[in-house]
Structures are given as structure tokens and as C-alpha cells.
Amino acid sequence: MIFRSVDPATQKIVAEFTAHSSEDVSRAISACSQAQTHWAALPLAERIAAVNRLAERLEEHRLKGARIVTEEMGKPLAQSRAEVDKCAGVCRTMASIAPDVLADEIVDAGFRRSRVTYEPLGIILSIMPWNFPLWQFFRFAAPALIAGNGILLKHAPTTMGSALFAEELCREAGLPHGLVSALLIDVPQVEAVIAHPAVAAVTFTGSTRAGRSVAQIAGRCIKPAVLELGGSDAYIVLEDADLDVAVEACVAGRLLNAGQSCIGAKRYLVHRSRHDEFVERVARRFDAAVVGSPIDASTEVGPIAREDLRDTLLDQVRLALEHGARCVTSRTLDDVPAGGWYVPPMLLCDVEPSNPAFRQELFGPVATVTMFDSDTEAIALANDTEYGLGNAVFSHDLQRAQEIAKALRSGTVFINDFVRSHAALPFGGVKASGYGRELGRWGMLEFVNVKNITIG
């Protein structure tokens, strides 16, 4: 089997990779196991130093990494550079908090002595998506490596170049050979890797449908899993919101990475009194957004990563219009560019809960608008979804916004800003958006054995 990376802007093949055989996979798992045993035995300070060197390698090879990301999935080059920078940042943040997070704890439980230690689980299989091909990996890898784990990376079939780049940087940073190993395999081989006795756990970022499959396999094998899945959560604009702030955040949260983000601003819930002005201003910003080549410095919205994903999104827009939605942007379905897998930013109004677009995850630069009349209605509309990843609330009254935030069933709520992950804060969802947490001390503790050692 050959994996191909195709430039979404030109539809040209930029790289080809030969799939690993079963024997290749077995050798990689064996090498990772040996390397992990050595790695876990090192003092924590040495593992921290290695991850700090990894941050340096990311910064040193910033442009190379950014070019790979842009060529493989179409992200504008400036955004790809920012992604590499964020990867370096998470390495440094995790390195800085590790001594406190992983330190042994003495607990007074009435025995002579009770000590709680945090030990690595072993080898973690990471199944990563194409939309943030470096960030999604390093946000998991940095804390997992510091804790003493080894990593097998199964990346998306279209972003194998990013996987090999990550593996190469880990070697350059001085991590033991084989400790981080990219597996060039496809979905049918994943179950055998999860079931392998040397693999202790799995982390998956991707669609809810695929996440269910991973959870089932991990459950049968009695292995822990962290799942970061889909999202179609609401941004709530109250009647007292500063529309300058709300519009900027809603546009940025939707158009970043051409809208291909699980925490993107997909559903706008707007108070009736501010609806028309909000719609007019957001539509104007959508219309002004520059859609074009991701290597052009002026481009704000690049192409969709794959042809099938572009076609699915266009079908979803058609279905939404058939169910009563209105497209209020100047660029519509009739303005989809020829050549490259582009979709112009579109804003759909009059989207009621019965409209499929209210329920589905629109993975691209398309947002919906739904009106509400009260806080209670806004909360009910926001929670009326299978997803629970990230909401935003816009209001001058911070106490009121925080009360609404408490009522929202999601893993993250931002007030007066768009939702994004941060290395120091927990990130993850509830309901069909998954379970477990990444980042901060919470992410570092996901893949450790919390061991109680008590002297009676």
C-alpha cells in the first residue's frame, strides 16, 4: 500500500510513503518497548531536559515543519508556522510543571507511611488527525514522554509526512532510538496494535464515529483511552454583548484553519435584539475574507484538506438550505472555486433545531445562526446537541456569563473570546465529544499509574 500526501490547493501529489508490513510494525513495537524501559529508568530531570531540547528542535526546523503541514493539508503558511510554535510551547510548559505534577506525595492515612507515586504506563498508541497534524501529536506527546512513556504514532493517511517529521525531531533531540515511532499503517491494522500486549493505552483525536470504534477495541482489551472527538458547540451572544468583541471572536473561531477544527465556532446563538446587526457584520467579514493559495501571505482561508471532505460540506449546506436556512453571504454554493478543494465562507441564518445543520458538525468555513429570547432558551439550545467540547459566551455582565457557563454541558467555556486550547489548561469534552483530558497537569496524569505504597 502507498500513502499519498496531496496538496489540497493544487491537487498534486507532494509525497508518497510505503506502508509498513506486519513485520515492520512488530519490530517497531519491540524497539519502542526496549527504549521505553530505558527511558522510564532515567531521572525525571533528564527526561525534562530531552523534551526541552525537542522544543529547540521544533523552533530550529520551524519553516520545514510549516511547509510540510501546508503542503499536506492546506493550512495557510502563517497558521502552520504558528502551529509549530505552539508545539514548542507545549513542550516547554509541560517540562516546567512536571517536577511538581509527578513528585511523590506523602498521605497521612493512619499507617506508618503512605506514599503515592506516578509511574509511566508503558507504550501509548496515539492515533492522530490531519487538521492540526503536529499540534495534536505534540500536545499529547510532551507530557506522555516526560512521564516516562514510549509512543507509537499512527497518523492520518494524508499526513504521514508530518508523522515522520515528528519522529525525526524526537531523534534529533536525543530521545532513545525507537521511543517515538511512526507507524505507516491504515485503519484495519489498528486493532492489532491496540491489542498488542506491549501497548498499554491509546489516545485518539478524530471523528466521533471513529472514536466509538477505538473505545470499543480499547474496552475489550481493558486498556485506558483518551478520546478527543467532534464538536458542534454554540457561541452565545447575549443582548448586552460588545459586538465588536463578539464578531471578531466568532469570525476568528470559525475561519481559522478553514473551519476545520473540532472546537470551531460552528453554531452562533444570538439574542433577537442583536441578531440583525450581528448577522450583517459577520456576513461582511466572511465576504471580505481572502480565500486562496495557502502559501500566499494575504490568504486567510485555505482549501479544505480533502476532496471528499469538501464535497460532504457542500452537501450539508445544500441540505440546510432545503430545510429553510438562508445563505446571507455574497459567496454561495454557486461560487465554489474550480481547481483546489476550496469552500468560500458562508453564513446560514434561520437555522432552527429541526434543521440538519443545527445537529451536524460542519467541518469547514460555514457557520449557522439561531435566534433566542432568554438565557434559559439559549442554554437549552446550546445543550441540545450530542456534542460537548467548547462553548463561548459574550456579555458585559461577567457574573451572568459565568452562570450560563456553569449550565453548559461541555469541557471548556470561554467568555468574550473564541475557544482554543492552551498548554496550561485542561482540554477535552463530554458526551459524544469524548472523555479524558489533555494539557496541563490533568493531561500529564492521564497516562500514569497512580501507585499507592503503604507501610503498615
N, C-alpha and C positions, 0 to 999 in steps of 0.2 A: 504493500500500500504506500502511496505517496501523499503526503500532506502538502497543500499548496497555500501560500500566502498571496492574496490578490489585492492589489491596490484598488480600493473602492472608488477612487476618483478617476482612474484611467482604465480599470478593468483588466489591467495587465498583471501577469504573474510576476511577482518580485522575488520569490524564493520557493524551493521545493525541498522537502525533507522526507527521507525514507523511514517508514515506521519501524519501531523496534519489534523484534521477534519475541516469542515467549522466553527463549534462552537469554536474550538481551535483558529482558525485564528481571528474570531470576538473578542474573549477575548483578544488576543494579541494586536489587533489594539486599543481596548478600553483602555487597560493598558498603551500602548505607548502614546496615546493621553493625558491621565491624567498626566503621567510622564513628557511629553514634556511641558505641561503648567507650571508645577512647575519648570522645568529645565530652560525654557526661562526667567522666572522671577528672576532667580539668577543673581547676579552681574557677569559681564564678568570675573572678576578675579577668581571667584570660579569655573566657567566652565573651565578656562585655567588650574587651579590647578588640576582639576579632569583628564584632558587629559594628563597632565604631570605625574600623578600617573598611568595612563594607560600605558605610556611609561615604567615606572618602572616595572609594572606587566609583560609586554612583555619581558623585559630583565630577570626578575626573572624566567619566565617559558619558556625561550628560547629553551631549549632542548626538552621540551614536545611539544611545537608548531612545532618545526622542524621535530620531529618524526611523528607527525600527517600528516604533508604535504607530507613527503616522502612516508609514507605508503599509502596515498590516491591517489597520482598522480605520484609517481615515481621519483621525483626530487632528485638528489644526495644530501646526507645529508648536506654536506658543503654548498651547494647552498640554502638549506632550512633554515639553521641557518642564512645565510646572509639575507634571506627574512624577517625573524623575526626581525633582527637588523634594517633593513630598515623601518619596520613598527614603531618601537620605534623612529627612527629618524624623521619620518614624523610627529609623534605626537609632538615631541619637536619643530620642525621647525614651525609648524602651531601655536603652543602655543606662540612662540616668536614673530611672526609677527602680531598676532591677535589684540593687542591693537591699532596698527596703522591702520590696514586694516578696522576694524569695528568701529573706532572712528567717532562720528558725524562730519559732515562738515558744515561750515557756508559758504554760497554762496552769494555774492553781486549781486543781480539781480534787484536792484532798489526798492525793498519793504522794509518795516521796518526791517524784518528779515526773511531770508530763511535758513532752516536747513535741511540737508539730513541725514537720519538715515538708519541703516542697521538692519532690523529685520528678525528673522527666518521665514521660510515659514510654518513650522509645522512638519509633518511626511514625510520622504522621503523613498520611496521603493528603495532598492538597489538590483539589480539583478546581481550576480557576477559569474565569470567563474572559471574553475578548474585549470587553468595553473599557476596562482600566487594566490592561494586561500586566503592567508592572506593579502598580499600586496595590491591587487586590492581593498579589502574592506577597509583597514585602510587608504589608500591614499584618499579615499572619506570621510570616517567616521570622521577622525580627524578634518578637517575644518568644516564639517557639524555640528558636535556636539558642537564645540566651538561657532559657530554662533547661537546655541540655538535650533537646530532641534532634533527631535527624528528619529530613524532609524528602519525600518523593513528590515531584511536581508533574501533574497531568494537566496540561494546558488545553485551551480550545484548539480545534484542528486548524484554524486560520491564523493562530498567533504563536506557532511553535518557535518562531524566531525570537520572540520575547522570552520564552521559556529558556532557550539556550543562552540568551544574553544574561539572564539572571543567574543561571548555573555558572557561567564563565566568571561573573563578578565575584561569586562566592569563593571560587578557587583562587582568584587574584587576591582576595582579602586574607588568604591563608587558612581558610577553613579546611578541615581534613578532606582528602580526596574521597568523593562519593557521599559525603554527608548531605549535600543537596544535589539531587539527581533528577534531571528532566526525563520523564518517560514519554516517548513519542508513540502514544497508543491512542486508540479510539474507544468509544463507549463500550463495545462488547467485552473489552479486556479489563474494564474497571472492577467488575465484581470479584474477579480472581485476585486482584491486588488487595482489595479491602479485606478479603477472606484470608489472605496470607498470614500465617502465624506470627511473622515478624512485624507486621503492621499493627500498631496499637490503636489508632484512631484516624478519623477522617474529617477534613474541613472542606465545605463545598460552598461556592458562590455561583449563583446562576438562577435559572428559572424555577418557579415553584414546582412545575411538573417534574423536572429532573431531580429536584431536591427530594421529592417524595420517594423516588426510586433509590437514591443514595441512603435515605433514612431507613428504608426497609431492609436494604442489604446490611447496613451497619447494625441495625437492630437484631437481625438474625445471627450476626456474628458476635453480639454483645460487645460492641465497641462504641465508645463515645463519638459523637459527631457535633460539629458546629455548622449550622446552615444559615447562610445569608441569602435570602431568596428575593422574589419580586416585590414590587411595591406600586401602589397607585393611590397614595395618600393625599390628603387635602391640605391646601393652603387657605386659611380662613381670613378674610378681610372684613373687619368689623366697621361699623359706621363711623367710629372715631379714629380710624387708621390714618396715618400720614401716607397719602397716596404716592408721594414721591418715593418714600421708602418701600412701600408695598409693591409698586410697579417695578422698580429696579430689582428687587429680590425675586419677584415672580418671574420676570423675564430671564434673569441670570440662572435661576434654578431650573428653568425649562430648556434653555438653549445650550447650556454647557454640554460639551461632548455630543452635539446634535441631538440632545434629549435622550441619549442612550445611557440612562442612569437609573438604577433601582430607586434612588431617593429623589429623583427629579420632581419638579413641581408640575404634576400631571392634572390635578383637579383643583380649579380655583372656585372656592365658595365665597360669594361676595354679597354683602348686605344690600338689600334692594335700593336703599338710598344712595349707594355709591356705585351701583352696577354700571350704569351707562358711561360714567366718566372713566371708571376702571377699564371697561372694555375698549373704549376709544383709545386710551393711552397705551394699553398693552398691544392692541392691534397695530397702532402706529409704530411701536418699537419692533414688533415682529416684521412688519413690512420693510423697515429700514435695515434689518439685519443682513449683512453681506453673506451670501451663500456662494461658496466657490472652492477653489483648489486649497487643500489643507496646507500647502507649502507657501501660499500667498499670505503675507503678513497682515493684510486687511481682512482676511476671511474670519468670520465669526461662527459660521455654521458649515461644517464639512459634510461629506456624504455619510449615508448610512453604511454600516460596516459590511453588509452582505446583501446581495440581490433579493434573496428570499425574505429577509427582514424588511427591506424596503417595500416589497410587494404586500407583505402582511399588513404593514402600517397603512398603506394606501387603501387596502380592502376594509380596514377598520374605520377609516374616515368615511368611505362610501356608505358603509352600514350605518354609521352615526347620522349622516345626512338623511338617509332613508327613514330614520326614526325621529325626524323632526329637528335635528340640530341645524344651525345656520353657521356657515363659514363667513366671518366678518373681516378677514384679512384680504388684501388685494390679490395675493397669490393663492391660488386654489389648486384643486386636483388637475385643472387644465394647464397648470404652469410648472408641472414636474419637468425638470430639465432632461434633455436627451444626452446620453453619454455620462457615465458615472451614476452611482446609486444615490442620487440626491432627492431630498424632500424639502420643499420650502416651508418655513414656519407658518403654521396655520392655527387660528384661534376659533374654536367652535362654541357658540352660545346656545342658549335654550336647551341645555343638556339635562334632562330630567333623570331621576333614578331608574326609570324604566328603559333608558337608552343604553345599548350595549357599551357605549363609550364611557359611561359612568362606572361600569363594572370592570372593564378590561384594562389591562396595562398597555398604554400606548407608548411604545418604546421608540421615540423619535421626537422631532420638534413640533409636536401637536399638543395643545392644551384645551381643556374644556372649562366652561363657566356655568355655574349653577347658582341661582339666587336663593337667599334665605331672609327671614324676617326677624328671627330672635336667636339668642345664644343657644337656647335649647335645641332649636331646629338645626343650627349649624353643627352642633356636636353630634346630633343624630345622623345628619348627612355624612359627616366626616367618618363616623364609625360604621356606616352602612357599606362595608367592604370586607372582603376576605383578607385584605392585607393589613399590616400594622407595622410599618417600618419608620416613616418620618413625616411628621406634620409641621406646619408653621402657622403662627397666629400673629396678626397685625392689629395693634391697638395702641393708643396713647396711655390707656389705663393698664399698667403692668400687673396690678393685682388681679384685675378681671381676666387678663390674658393668661396668667398663671393658673387661675381657677379652671379656665377652659382647657388648658394644657393637661391638668390633672385628670380631666374627664375623657381625654382622647386615648384610645387603646392602640398605642404604638410604642416603639422603643426609644424614639427621640422626638422632641418637640423644640423647635426654635421659635423664639419670639422676636418679631421685627427683623428677621434675617432669613436667608434661604438655608435649607438643610444641607449639611455636609459633614463628613467625618473629620475627626480631629484626633491626633495621636494620643492625647492625654485623656480622652473621654470615651466611655463605652459606646460601642456601636453594634446594633443588631435589632431584630424585630420580634414580634409576636404574631400569633395566628398564622396565616399562610406565608408570612414573610420570614418564617424560620424561628430558630432558637439558638441560644448561646450568644456570647458577646466577644467582639474583637476590640483591640486597642485598650490603652490604659492598663491599670493593674488587673482589671477584670479579664482582658484578653490574655494576659500573661499567665493567669491561673487556670485557663481553660484546659491546657494540655500538661498538667502536672498531677502527680499522685500526692494528695494531701495525706501524709502519713502521721499517725499518732504513735509515739514511742513513750510508753509509760513504765516507770519503775515502781513496783508495789511495795 
